[in-house]
Amino acid sequence: MQEDFPSDFYGLPDAYRAWRHSELGRLTDRIEEDLVVGLVGPVRGAKVLDVGCGDAVLSVRLAAAGAEVTGVDTDPRMLTAARKRADNAGEAVTFVKGNIFSLPFPDSSFDTVVAVAVLCFVEDIERAVQEMARVLRPGGRLVLGELGRCSLWAAKRRVAGWFGSKTWRKAIFRTASELRQRATAAGLDLSEVRGAVYYPPCAFCARWLVPLDHRLATVTTIGAAFIAIAADKPK
């Protein structure tokens, strides 16, 4: 989920592939994906919307768990890659081109809405969260996974932005507190806040520290490169 590309490749399928094939990418993606899926909970028979689905790794996993998944993304290249992944996996996922500020769905259309590493590239986060809450049915759950502000990963990305990376120059790293505030402002009831990826952006460090990551997650979100929250829409 979380991208740490060396140049301005955000949103390009080749960059996603390169990241996922690296050791650091495999280890980090797995931790983040497991955290998000755990917060989503059981999905068999549920209608799930994956906002900013990218190349559909999460969409396909949720579909394999029995969900009726719709993935939405603004980039046609990512939607092409997403459809290919779903087809190769033999999973039926619907993909739609759309904007997070104007999702092409009626009110209360989904049981679960999930967005991972999307709000870091959105300035008006309040409007985006409200729009996702709009398409969520009463009693449904919103899960947000974002790039944490207080981590070595964020520091590395800021430096990349200073040295010319348009991707990381535009990125807005979030805190757990900010995500909580936006969810409650949208009328949702906060359920859980978790952190992940406490190790530096280094494959050697990840190899040794991944087994300890879940222990740190029970203590604090400070230092976490990835922060996820779950919030429920009142019935």
Secondary structure by P-SEA (a helix, b strand, c coil): ccccccccccccaaaaaaaaacaaaaaaaaaaaaaaaaaacccccbbbbbccccccaaaaaaaaaccbbbbbbccaaaaaaaaaaaaaacbbbbbbbbbccccccccccccbbbbccccccccaaaaaaaaaaaaccccbbbbbbbbbcccaaaaaaaaaaaacccccccbbbbcaaaaaaaaaaaccccccccccccccccaaaaaccccaaaaaaacccccccbbbbbbbccc
